[in-house]
Amino acid sequence: MDNEEYLKELLKWVSSDSLLIIDVEGLVRRIYCPFEVICLAEFNDIDIGEKVSVDAYKISLSLKEVYIIKGKAYLIYYFRIIL
């Protein structure tokens, strides 16, 4: 199965407006967009440590997870979710 076929199948079960996480107590929770994250890296329009709102959660064709923030896609590992 190539990436495009995989994404088509995956999108039958997931949504871009929510994300499943494991909280600090080890419980699975669904959080809905918008939710806040803290930036862990420096970007042109986002500073390290800045709190920003995630508008959507997406998966790229290369199967990389991204947050849509201020209309741009950022890899999720540059951010920490605030619960």
PyMOL Python script that loads the backbone (N, CA, C, O; Angstrom):
from pymol import cmd

cmd.read_pdbstr("""\
ATOM      1  N   MET A   1       0.848  -1.178   0.000  1.00  0.00           N
ATOM      2  CA  MET A   1       0.000   0.000   0.000  1.00  0.00           C
ATOM      3  C   MET A   1       0.894   1.243   0.000  1.00  0.00           C
ATOM      4  O   MET A   1       1.764   1.374   0.861  1.00  0.00           O
ATOM      5  N   ASP A   2       0.690   2.151  -0.952  1.00  0.00           N
ATOM      6  CA  ASP A   2       1.505   3.364  -0.985  1.00  0.00           C
ATOM      7  C   ASP A   2       0.930   4.406  -0.014  1.00  0.00           C
ATOM      8  O   ASP A   2      -0.149   4.209   0.545  1.00  0.00           O
ATOM      9  N   ASN A   3       1.655   5.513   0.181  1.00  0.00           N
ATOM     10  CA  ASN A   3       1.274   6.534   1.155  1.00  0.00           C
ATOM     11  C   ASN A   3      -0.108   7.114   0.885  1.00  0.00           C
ATOM     12  O   ASN A   3      -0.882   7.339   1.815  1.00  0.00           O
ATOM     13  N   GLU A   4      -0.419   7.356  -0.380  1.00  0.00           N
ATOM     14  CA  GLU A   4      -1.704   7.962  -0.715  1.00  0.00           C
ATOM     15  C   GLU A   4      -2.862   7.021  -0.364  1.00  0.00           C
ATOM     16  O   GLU A   4      -3.873   7.463   0.182  1.00  0.00           O
ATOM     17  N   GLU A   5      -2.720   5.750  -0.668  1.00  0.00           N
ATOM     18  CA  GLU A   5      -3.752   4.771  -0.318  1.00  0.00           C
ATOM     19  C   GLU A   5      -3.898   4.659   1.200  1.00  0.00           C
ATOM     20  O   GLU A   5      -5.008   4.574   1.725  1.00  0.00           O
ATOM     21  N   TYR A   6      -2.763   4.660   1.889  1.00  0.00           N
ATOM     22  CA  TYR A   6      -2.781   4.585   3.345  1.00  0.00           C
ATOM     23  C   TYR A   6      -3.526   5.773   3.935  1.00  0.00           C
ATOM     24  O   TYR A   6      -4.341   5.608   4.843  1.00  0.00           O
ATOM     25  N   LEU A   7      -3.247   6.979   3.419  1.00  0.00           N
ATOM     26  CA  LEU A   7      -3.921   8.175   3.918  1.00  0.00           C
ATOM     27  C   LEU A   7      -5.422   8.127   3.664  1.00  0.00           C
ATOM     28  O   LEU A   7      -6.202   8.511   4.535  1.00  0.00           O
ATOM     29  N   LYS A   8      -5.833   7.672   2.513  1.00  0.00           N
ATOM     30  CA  LYS A   8      -7.261   7.556   2.216  1.00  0.00           C
ATOM     31  C   LYS A   8      -7.946   6.634   3.217  1.00  0.00           C
ATOM     32  O   LYS A   8      -9.040   6.934   3.697  1.00  0.00           O
ATOM     33  N   GLU A   9      -7.309   5.523   3.528  1.00  0.00           N
ATOM     34  CA  GLU A   9      -7.874   4.588   4.502  1.00  0.00           C
ATOM     35  C   GLU A   9      -7.878   5.189   5.908  1.00  0.00           C
ATOM     36  O   GLU A   9      -8.860   5.060   6.639  1.00  0.00           O
ATOM     37  N   LEU A  10      -6.791   5.837   6.281  1.00  0.00           N
ATOM     38  CA  LEU A  10      -6.681   6.440   7.604  1.00  0.00           C
ATOM     39  C   LEU A  10      -7.729   7.526   7.812  1.00  0.00           C
ATOM     40  O   LEU A  10      -8.298   7.635   8.898  1.00  0.00           O
ATOM     41  N   LEU A  11      -7.987   8.322   6.791  1.00  0.00           N
ATOM     42  CA  LEU A  11      -8.936   9.426   6.919  1.00  0.00           C
ATOM     43  C   LEU A  11     -10.376   8.955   7.094  1.00  0.00           C
ATOM     44  O   LEU A  11     -11.251   9.763   7.404  1.00  0.00           O
ATOM     45  N   LYS A  12     -10.631   7.690   6.904  1.00  0.00           N
ATOM     46  CA  LYS A  12     -11.948   7.145   7.220  1.00  0.00           C
ATOM     47  C   LYS A  12     -12.168   7.090   8.730  1.00  0.00           C
ATOM     48  O   LYS A  12     -13.309   7.070   9.191  1.00  0.00           O
ATOM     49  N   TRP A  13     -11.067   7.065   9.511  1.00  0.00           N
ATOM     50  CA  TRP A  13     -11.148   6.863  10.949  1.00  0.00           C
ATOM     51  C   TRP A  13     -10.716   8.060  11.786  1.00  0.00           C
ATOM     52  O   TRP A  13     -11.074   8.148  12.961  1.00  0.00           O
ATOM     53  N   VAL A  14      -9.954   8.979  11.208  1.00  0.00           N
ATOM     54  CA  VAL A  14      -9.465  10.125  11.983  1.00  0.00           C
ATOM     55  C   VAL A  14     -10.010  11.421  11.410  1.00  0.00           C
ATOM     56  O   VAL A  14     -10.528  11.464  10.294  1.00  0.00           O
ATOM     57  N   SER A  15      -9.879  12.467  12.199  1.00  0.00           N
ATOM     58  CA  SER A  15     -10.402  13.768  11.810  1.00  0.00           C
ATOM     59  C   SER A  15      -9.317  14.823  12.002  1.00  0.00           C
ATOM     60  O   SER A  15      -8.419  14.657  12.827  1.00  0.00           O
ATOM     61  N   SER A  16      -9.406  15.899  11.243  1.00  0.00           N
ATOM     62  CA  SER A  16      -8.409  16.964  11.377  1.00  0.00           C
ATOM     63  C   SER A  16      -8.758  17.938  12.493  1.00  0.00           C
ATOM     64  O   SER A  16      -7.999  18.872  12.754  1.00  0.00           O
ATOM     65  N   ASP A  17      -9.909  17.736  13.164  1.00  0.00           N
ATOM     66  CA  ASP A  17     -10.290  18.671  14.225  1.00  0.00           C
ATOM     67  C   ASP A  17     -10.059  18.123  15.630  1.00  0.00           C
ATOM     68  O   ASP A  17     -10.439  18.760  16.613  1.00  0.00           O
ATOM     69  N   SER A  18      -9.434  16.935  15.733  1.00  0.00           N
ATOM     70  CA  SER A  18      -9.151  16.396  17.059  1.00  0.00           C
ATOM     71  C   SER A  18      -7.924  15.489  17.008  1.00  0.00           C
ATOM     72  O   SER A  18      -7.443  15.108  15.940  1.00  0.00           O
ATOM     73  N   LEU A  19      -7.441  15.161  18.200  1.00  0.00           N
ATOM     74  CA  LEU A  19      -6.218  14.376  18.333  1.00  0.00           C
ATOM     75  C   LEU A  19      -6.359  13.481  19.563  1.00  0.00           C
ATOM     76  O   LEU A  19      -6.837  13.937  20.602  1.00  0.00           O
ATOM     77  N   LEU A  20      -5.951  12.216  19.461  1.00  0.00           N
ATOM     78  CA  LEU A  20      -5.918  11.339  20.621  1.00  0.00           C
ATOM     79  C   LEU A  20      -4.557  11.451  21.286  1.00  0.00           C
ATOM     80  O   LEU A  20      -3.521  11.367  20.625  1.00  0.00           O
ATOM     81  N   ILE A  21      -4.568  11.643  22.612  1.00  0.00           N
ATOM     82  CA  ILE A  21      -3.317  11.769  23.366  1.00  0.00           C
ATOM     83  C   ILE A  21      -3.378  10.857  24.583  1.00  0.00           C
ATOM     84  O   ILE A  21      -4.450  10.385  24.964  1.00  0.00           O
ATOM     85  N   ILE A  22      -2.240  10.618  25.179  1.00  0.00           N
ATOM     86  CA  ILE A  22      -2.168   9.940  26.465  1.00  0.00           C
ATOM     87  C   ILE A  22      -1.775  10.997  27.483  1.00  0.00           C
ATOM     88  O   ILE A  22      -0.708  11.601  27.378  1.00  0.00           O
ATOM     89  N   ASP A  23      -2.654  11.224  28.487  1.00  0.00           N
ATOM     90  CA  ASP A  23      -2.391  12.284  29.455  1.00  0.00           C
ATOM     91  C   ASP A  23      -1.388  11.829  30.511  1.00  0.00           C
ATOM     92  O   ASP A  23      -0.892  10.703  30.460  1.00  0.00           O
ATOM     93  N   VAL A  24      -1.093  12.704  31.464  1.00  0.00           N
ATOM     94  CA  VAL A  24      -0.077  12.414  32.478  1.00  0.00           C
ATOM     95  C   VAL A  24      -0.472  11.264  33.391  1.00  0.00           C
ATOM     96  O   VAL A  24       0.385  10.676  34.051  1.00  0.00           O
ATOM     97  N   GLU A  25      -1.766  10.934  33.436  1.00  0.00           N
ATOM     98  CA  GLU A  25      -2.231   9.813  34.250  1.00  0.00           C
ATOM     99  C   GLU A  25      -2.265   8.510  33.457  1.00  0.00           C
ATOM    100  O   GLU A  25      -2.666   7.473  33.986  1.00  0.00           O
ATOM    101  N   GLY A  26      -1.842   8.557  32.179  1.00  0.00           N
ATOM    102  CA  GLY A  26      -1.816   7.372  31.341  1.00  0.00           C
ATOM    103  C   GLY A  26      -3.139   7.049  30.671  1.00  0.00           C
ATOM    104  O   GLY A  26      -3.303   5.967  30.107  1.00  0.00           O
ATOM    105  N   LEU A  27      -4.089   7.984  30.729  1.00  0.00           N
ATOM    106  CA  LEU A  27      -5.395   7.780  30.118  1.00  0.00           C
ATOM    107  C   LEU A  27      -5.423   8.351  28.707  1.00  0.00           C
ATOM    108  O   LEU A  27      -4.821   9.390  28.436  1.00  0.00           O
ATOM    109  N   VAL A  28      -6.124   7.666  27.817  1.00  0.00           N
ATOM    110  CA  VAL A  28      -6.282   8.163  26.447  1.00  0.00           C
ATOM    111  C   VAL A  28      -7.379   9.215  26.449  1.00  0.00           C
ATOM    112  O   VAL A  28      -8.476   8.980  26.956  1.00  0.00           O
ATOM    113  N   ARG A  29      -7.077  10.373  25.882  1.00  0.00           N
ATOM    114  CA  ARG A  29      -8.037  11.478  25.803  1.00  0.00           C
ATOM    115  C   ARG A  29      -8.084  12.007  24.381  1.00  0.00           C
ATOM    116  O   ARG A  29      -7.099  11.937  23.646  1.00  0.00           O
ATOM    117  N   ARG A  30      -9.224  12.529  24.006  1.00  0.00           N
ATOM    118  CA  ARG A  30      -9.355  13.211  22.722  1.00  0.00           C
ATOM    119  C   ARG A  30      -9.427  14.704  23.010  1.00  0.00           C
ATOM    120  O   ARG A  30     -10.267  15.161  23.785  1.00  0.00           O
ATOM    121  N   ILE A  31      -8.538  15.454  22.377  1.00  0.00           N
ATOM    122  CA  ILE A  31      -8.609  16.912  22.495  1.00  0.00           C
ATOM    123  C   ILE A  31      -9.028  17.462  21.138  1.00  0.00           C
ATOM    124  O   ILE A  31      -8.666  16.924  20.092  1.00  0.00           O
ATOM    125  N   TYR A  32      -9.792  18.534  21.179  1.00  0.00           N
ATOM    126  CA  TYR A  32     -10.350  19.118  19.967  1.00  0.00           C
ATOM    127  C   TYR A  32      -9.686  20.450  19.652  1.00  0.00           C
ATOM    128  O   TYR A  32      -9.311  21.202  20.552  1.00  0.00           O
ATOM    129  N   CYS A  33      -9.550  20.723  18.387  1.00  0.00           N
ATOM    130  CA  CYS A  33      -9.022  21.996  17.926  1.00  0.00           C
ATOM    131  C   CYS A  33     -10.090  23.062  18.130  1.00  0.00           C
ATOM    132  O   CYS A  33     -11.279  22.786  17.965  1.00  0.00           O
ATOM    133  N   PRO A  34      -9.685  24.264  18.482  1.00  0.00           N
ATOM    134  CA  PRO A  34      -8.293  24.670  18.719  1.00  0.00           C
ATOM    135  C   PRO A  34      -7.830  24.272  20.118  1.00  0.00           C
ATOM    136  O   PRO A  34      -8.603  24.316  21.074  1.00  0.00           O
ATOM    137  N   PHE A  35      -6.569  23.888  20.224  1.00  0.00           N
ATOM    138  CA  PHE A  35      -5.935  23.651  21.516  1.00  0.00           C
ATOM    139  C   PHE A  35      -4.598  24.359  21.504  1.00  0.00           C
ATOM    140  O   PHE A  35      -4.055  24.671  20.444  1.00  0.00           O
ATOM    141  N   GLU A  36      -4.064  24.614  22.709  1.00  0.00           N
ATOM    142  CA  GLU A  36      -2.825  25.379  22.815  1.00  0.00           C
ATOM    143  C   GLU A  36      -1.606  24.474  22.919  1.00  0.00           C
ATOM    144  O   GLU A  36      -1.644  23.392  23.504  1.00  0.00           O
ATOM    145  N   VAL A  37      -0.522  24.967  22.326  1.00  0.00           N
ATOM    146  CA  VAL A  37       0.783  24.307  22.401  1.00  0.00           C
ATOM    147  C   VAL A  37       1.842  25.361  22.699  1.00  0.00           C
ATOM    148  O   VAL A  37       1.624  26.555  22.494  1.00  0.00           O
ATOM    149  N   ILE A  38       2.985  24.904  23.183  1.00  0.00           N
ATOM    150  CA  ILE A  38       4.144  25.778  23.402  1.00  0.00           C
ATOM    151  C   ILE A  38       5.188  25.418  22.356  1.00  0.00           C
ATOM    152  O   ILE A  38       5.478  24.242  22.136  1.00  0.00           O
ATOM    153  N   CYS A  39       5.745  26.421  21.720  1.00  0.00           N
ATOM    154  CA  CYS A  39       6.747  26.209  20.677  1.00  0.00           C
ATOM    155  C   CYS A  39       8.105  25.868  21.298  1.00  0.00           C
ATOM    156  O   CYS A  39       8.546  26.526  22.241  1.00  0.00           O
ATOM    157  N   LEU A  40       8.756  24.845  20.766  1.00  0.00           N
ATOM    158  CA  LEU A  40      10.059  24.396  21.260  1.00  0.00           C
ATOM    159  C   LEU A  40      11.215  24.798  20.343  1.00  0.00           C
ATOM    160  O   LEU A  40      12.369  24.488  20.635  1.00  0.00           O
ATOM    161  N   ALA A  41      10.915  25.486  19.237  1.00  0.00           N
ATOM    162  CA  ALA A  41      11.943  25.888  18.272  1.00  0.00           C
ATOM    163  C   ALA A  41      11.635  27.306  17.791  1.00  0.00           C
ATOM    164  O   ALA A  41      10.529  27.809  17.989  1.00  0.00           O
ATOM    165  N   GLU A  42      12.593  27.926  17.174  1.00  0.00           N
ATOM    166  CA  GLU A  42      12.438  29.294  16.649  1.00  0.00           C
ATOM    167  C   GLU A  42      11.987  29.243  15.191  1.00  0.00           C
ATOM    168  O   GLU A  42      12.596  28.567  14.362  1.00  0.00           O
ATOM    169  N   PHE A  43      10.921  29.963  14.897  1.00  0.00           N
ATOM    170  CA  PHE A  43      10.429  30.110  13.528  1.00  0.00           C
ATOM    171  C   PHE A  43      10.315  31.599  13.222  1.00  0.00           C
ATOM    172  O   PHE A  43      10.382  32.427  14.131  1.00  0.00           O
ATOM    173  N   ASN A  44      10.144  31.941  11.954  1.00  0.00           N
ATOM    174  CA  ASN A  44      10.025  33.350  11.567  1.00  0.00           C
ATOM    175  C   ASN A  44       8.883  34.057  12.278  1.00  0.00           C
ATOM    176  O   ASN A  44       9.020  35.213  12.677  1.00  0.00           O
ATOM    177  N   ASP A  45       7.754  33.369  12.440  1.00  0.00           N
ATOM    178  CA  ASP A  45       6.581  34.022  13.022  1.00  0.00           C
ATOM    179  C   ASP A  45       6.159  33.448  14.373  1.00  0.00           C
ATOM    180  O   ASP A  45       5.121  33.840  14.906  1.00  0.00           O
ATOM    181  N   ILE A  46       6.949  32.522  14.942  1.00  0.00           N
ATOM    182  CA  ILE A  46       6.670  31.954  16.264  1.00  0.00           C
ATOM    183  C   ILE A  46       7.986  31.869  17.034  1.00  0.00           C
ATOM    184  O   ILE A  46       8.978  31.345  16.527  1.00  0.00           O
ATOM    185  N   ASP A  47       7.985  32.385  18.256  1.00  0.00           N
ATOM    186  CA  ASP A  47       9.185  32.373  19.091  1.00  0.00           C
ATOM    187  C   ASP A  47       9.223  31.128  19.979  1.00  0.00           C
ATOM    188  O   ASP A  47       8.191  30.514  20.251  1.00  0.00           O
ATOM    189  N   ILE A  48      10.421  30.767  20.424  1.00  0.00           N
ATOM    190  CA  ILE A  48      10.567  29.678  21.391  1.00  0.00           C
ATOM    191  C   ILE A  48       9.818  30.059  22.662  1.00  0.00           C
ATOM    192  O   ILE A  48       9.946  31.183  23.148  1.00  0.00           O
ATOM    193  N   GLY A  49       9.039  29.126  23.198  1.00  0.00           N
ATOM    194  CA  GLY A  49       8.287  29.373  24.422  1.00  0.00           C
ATOM    195  C   GLY A  49       6.947  30.061  24.220  1.00  0.00           C
ATOM    196  O   GLY A  49       6.180  30.213  25.171  1.00  0.00           O
ATOM    197  N   GLU A  50       6.657  30.477  22.997  1.00  0.00           N
ATOM    198  CA  GLU A  50       5.393  31.168  22.732  1.00  0.00           C
ATOM    199  C   GLU A  50       4.233  30.168  22.722  1.00  0.00           C
ATOM    200  O   GLU A  50       4.340  29.071  22.173  1.00  0.00           O
ATOM    201  N   LYS A  51       3.126  30.575  23.342  1.00  0.00           N
ATOM    202  CA  LYS A  51       1.903  29.777  23.292  1.00  0.00           C
ATOM    203  C   LYS A  51       1.154  30.135  22.018  1.00  0.00           C
ATOM    204  O   LYS A  51       0.927  31.309  21.725  1.00  0.00           O
ATOM    205  N   VAL A  52       0.773  29.106  21.265  1.00  0.00           N
ATOM    206  CA  VAL A  52       0.014  29.319  20.035  1.00  0.00           C
ATOM    207  C   VAL A  52      -1.140  28.328  19.981  1.00  0.00           C
ATOM    208  O   VAL A  52      -1.129  27.303  20.663  1.00  0.00           O
ATOM    209  N   SER A  53      -2.121  28.645  19.173  1.00  0.00           N
ATOM    210  CA  SER A  53      -3.305  27.824  19.034  1.00  0.00           C
ATOM    211  C   SER A  53      -3.213  26.959  17.778  1.00  0.00           C
ATOM    212  O   SER A  53      -2.878  27.453  16.701  1.00  0.00           O
ATOM    213  N   VAL A  54      -3.512  25.671  17.919  1.00  0.00           N
ATOM    214  CA  VAL A  54      -3.518  24.739  16.789  1.00  0.00           C
ATOM    215  C   VAL A  54      -4.918  24.748  16.186  1.00  0.00           C
ATOM    216  O   VAL A  54      -5.899  24.428  16.859  1.00  0.00           O
ATOM    217  N   ASP A  55      -4.997  25.118  14.914  1.00  0.00           N
ATOM    218  CA  ASP A  55      -6.281  25.183  14.223  1.00  0.00           C
ATOM    219  C   ASP A  55      -6.713  23.837  13.669  1.00  0.00           C
ATOM    220  O   ASP A  55      -7.908  23.561  13.573  1.00  0.00           O
ATOM    221  N   ALA A  56      -5.748  22.992  13.300  1.00  0.00           N
ATOM    222  CA  ALA A  56      -6.062  21.677  12.734  1.00  0.00           C
ATOM    223  C   ALA A  56      -4.843  20.777  12.865  1.00  0.00           C
ATOM    224  O   ALA A  56      -3.712  21.237  13.023  1.00  0.00           O
ATOM    225  N   TYR A  57      -5.114  19.477  12.792  1.00  0.00           N
ATOM    226  CA  TYR A  57      -4.078  18.448  12.823  1.00  0.00           C
ATOM    227  C   TYR A  57      -4.165  17.706  11.490  1.00  0.00           C
ATOM    228  O   TYR A  57      -5.243  17.255  11.104  1.00  0.00           O
ATOM    229  N   LYS A  58      -3.053  17.578  10.793  1.00  0.00           N
ATOM    230  CA  LYS A  58      -3.048  16.942   9.469  1.00  0.00           C
ATOM    231  C   LYS A  58      -1.904  15.937   9.376  1.00  0.00           C
ATOM    232  O   LYS A  58      -0.986  15.929  10.197  1.00  0.00           O
ATOM    233  N   ILE A  59      -1.985  15.096   8.359  1.00  0.00           N
ATOM    234  CA  ILE A  59      -0.901  14.177   8.017  1.00  0.00           C
ATOM    235  C   ILE A  59      -0.523  14.462   6.571  1.00  0.00           C
ATOM    236  O   ILE A  59      -1.374  14.443   5.683  1.00  0.00           O
ATOM    237  N   SER A  60       0.757  14.726   6.342  1.00  0.00           N
ATOM    238  CA  SER A  60       1.225  15.055   4.993  1.00  0.00           C
ATOM    239  C   SER A  60       1.280  13.803   4.127  1.00  0.00           C
ATOM    240  O   SER A  60       1.184  12.687   4.638  1.00  0.00           O
ATOM    241  N   LEU A  61       1.434  13.984   2.824  1.00  0.00           N
ATOM    242  CA  LEU A  61       1.557  12.843   1.922  1.00  0.00           C
ATOM    243  C   LEU A  61       2.765  11.972   2.237  1.00  0.00           C
ATOM    244  O   LEU A  61       2.785  10.785   1.914  1.00  0.00           O
ATOM    245  N   SER A  62       3.776  12.573   2.873  1.00  0.00           N
ATOM    246  CA  SER A  62       4.952  11.802   3.284  1.00  0.00           C
ATOM    247  C   SER A  62       4.750  11.169   4.667  1.00  0.00           C
ATOM    248  O   SER A  62       5.699  10.678   5.279  1.00  0.00           O
ATOM    249  N   LEU A  63       3.491  11.188   5.155  1.00  0.00           N
ATOM    250  CA  LEU A  63       3.079  10.596   6.433  1.00  0.00           C
ATOM    251  C   LEU A  63       3.714  11.270   7.647  1.00  0.00           C
ATOM    252  O   LEU A  63       3.962  10.619   8.662  1.00  0.00           O
ATOM    253  N   LYS A  64       3.972  12.557   7.545  1.00  0.00           N
ATOM    254  CA  LYS A  64       4.468  13.327   8.683  1.00  0.00           C
ATOM    255  C   LYS A  64       3.292  14.087   9.285  1.00  0.00           C
ATOM    256  O   LYS A  64       2.476  14.669   8.571  1.00  0.00           O
ATOM    257  N   GLU A  65       3.223  14.068  10.621  1.00  0.00           N
ATOM    258  CA  GLU A  65       2.143  14.749  11.319  1.00  0.00           C
ATOM    259  C   GLU A  65       2.470  16.227  11.460  1.00  0.00           C
ATOM    260  O   GLU A  65       3.590  16.590  11.822  1.00  0.00           O
ATOM    261  N   VAL A  66       1.493  17.077  11.174  1.00  0.00           N
ATOM    262  CA  VAL A  66       1.695  18.519  11.252  1.00  0.00           C
ATOM    263  C   VAL A  66       0.520  19.170  11.956  1.00  0.00           C
ATOM    264  O   VAL A  66      -0.607  18.675  11.918  1.00  0.00           O
ATOM    265  N   TYR A  67       0.812  20.300  12.605  1.00  0.00           N
ATOM    266  CA  TYR A  67      -0.216  21.174  13.146  1.00  0.00           C
ATOM    267  C   TYR A  67      -0.371  22.338  12.177  1.00  0.00           C
ATOM    268  O   TYR A  67       0.613  22.831  11.625  1.00  0.00           O
ATOM    269  N   ILE A  68      -1.587  22.767  11.978  1.00  0.00           N
ATOM    270  CA  ILE A  68      -1.841  23.983  11.218  1.00  0.00           C
ATOM    271  C   ILE A  68      -1.987  25.111  12.232  1.00  0.00           C
ATOM    272  O   ILE A  68      -2.916  25.128  13.040  1.00  0.00           O
ATOM    273  N   ILE A  69      -1.049  26.051  12.171  1.00  0.00           N
ATOM    274  CA  ILE A  69      -0.995  27.185  13.093  1.00  0.00           C
ATOM    275  C   ILE A  69      -0.833  28.446  12.264  1.00  0.00           C
ATOM    276  O   ILE A  69       0.081  28.548  11.446  1.00  0.00           O
ATOM    277  N   LYS A  70      -1.720  29.402  12.477  1.00  0.00           N
ATOM    278  CA  LYS A  70      -1.671  30.673  11.731  1.00  0.00           C
ATOM    279  C   LYS A  70      -1.648  30.425  10.226  1.00  0.00           C
ATOM    280  O   LYS A  70      -1.008  31.166   9.479  1.00  0.00           O
ATOM    281  N   GLY A  71      -2.349  29.377   9.783  1.00  0.00           N
ATOM    282  CA  GLY A  71      -2.453  29.082   8.360  1.00  0.00           C
ATOM    283  C   GLY A  71      -1.271  28.356   7.753  1.00  0.00           C
ATOM    284  O   GLY A  71      -1.253  28.127   6.543  1.00  0.00           O
ATOM    285  N   LYS A  72      -0.268  27.981   8.565  1.00  0.00           N
ATOM    286  CA  LYS A  72       0.913  27.280   8.072  1.00  0.00           C
ATOM    287  C   LYS A  72       1.053  25.927   8.754  1.00  0.00           C
ATOM    288  O   LYS A  72       0.594  25.742   9.882  1.00  0.00           O
ATOM    289  N   ALA A  73       1.687  24.983   8.066  1.00  0.00           N
ATOM    290  CA  ALA A  73       1.912  23.645   8.612  1.00  0.00           C
ATOM    291  C   ALA A  73       3.274  23.575   9.302  1.00  0.00           C
ATOM    292  O   ALA A  73       4.288  24.000   8.748  1.00  0.00           O
ATOM    293  N   TYR A  74       3.277  23.028  10.530  1.00  0.00           N
ATOM    294  CA  TYR A  74       4.506  22.843  11.306  1.00  0.00           C
ATOM    295  C   TYR A  74       4.536  21.404  11.812  1.00  0.00           C
ATOM    296  O   TYR A  74       3.511  20.881  12.250  1.00  0.00           O
ATOM    297  N   LEU A  75       5.687  20.770  11.756  1.00  0.00           N
ATOM    298  CA  LEU A  75       5.836  19.416  12.286  1.00  0.00           C
ATOM    299  C   LEU A  75       5.505  19.414  13.781  1.00  0.00           C
ATOM    300  O   LEU A  75       5.912  20.315  14.514  1.00  0.00           O
ATOM    301  N   ILE A  76       4.765  18.396  14.226  1.00  0.00           N
ATOM    302  CA  ILE A  76       4.258  18.422  15.597  1.00  0.00           C
ATOM    303  C   ILE A  76       5.347  18.305  16.653  1.00  0.00           C
ATOM    304  O   ILE A  76       5.146  18.735  17.789  1.00  0.00           O
ATOM    305  N   TYR A  77       6.497  17.731  16.306  1.00  0.00           N
ATOM    306  CA  TYR A  77       7.519  17.551  17.348  1.00  0.00           C
ATOM    307  C   TYR A  77       8.229  18.839  17.744  1.00  0.00           C
ATOM    308  O   TYR A  77       9.089  18.822  18.625  1.00  0.00           O
ATOM    309  N   TYR A  78       7.883  19.950  17.111  1.00  0.00           N
ATOM    310  CA  TYR A  78       8.412  21.256  17.518  1.00  0.00           C
ATOM    311  C   TYR A  78       7.536  21.926  18.561  1.00  0.00           C
ATOM    312  O   TYR A  78       7.774  23.078  18.924  1.00  0.00           O
ATOM    313  N   PHE A  79       6.508  21.204  19.054  1.00  0.00           N
ATOM    314  CA  PHE A  79       5.535  21.801  19.967  1.00  0.00           C
ATOM    315  C   PHE A  79       5.191  20.832  21.090  1.00  0.00           C
ATOM    316  O   PHE A  79       5.270  19.616  20.915  1.00  0.00           O
ATOM    317  N   ARG A  80       4.808  21.373  22.243  1.00  0.00           N
ATOM    318  CA  ARG A  80       4.339  20.584  23.380  1.00  0.00           C
ATOM    319  C   ARG A  80       2.916  21.016  23.692  1.00  0.00           C
ATOM    320  O   ARG A  80       2.637  22.207  23.835  1.00  0.00           O
ATOM    321  N   ILE A  81       2.014  20.038  23.798  1.00  0.00           N
ATOM    322  CA  ILE A  81       0.602  20.324  24.083  1.00  0.00           C
ATOM    323  C   ILE A  81       0.450  20.806  25.516  1.00  0.00           C
ATOM    324  O   ILE A  81       1.074  20.276  26.435  1.00  0.00           O
ATOM    325  N   ILE A  82      -0.389  21.820  25.692  1.00  0.00           N
ATOM    326  CA  ILE A  82      -0.731  22.338  27.022  1.00  0.00           C
ATOM    327  C   ILE A  82      -2.093  21.772  27.396  1.00  0.00           C
ATOM    328  O   ILE A  82      -3.079  22.010  26.699  1.00  0.00           O
ATOM    329  N   LEU A  83      -2.152  21.023  28.494  1.00  0.00           N
ATOM    330  CA  LEU A  83      -3.435  20.467  28.953  1.00  0.00           C
ATOM    331  C   LEU A  83      -3.983  21.274  30.104  1.00  0.00           C
ATOM    332  O   LEU A  83      -5.053  20.960  30.625  1.00  0.00           O
TER     333      LEU A  83
END
""", "prot")
cmd.dss("prot")
cmd.show_as("cartoon", "prot")
cmd.util.cbc("prot")
cmd.orient("prot")
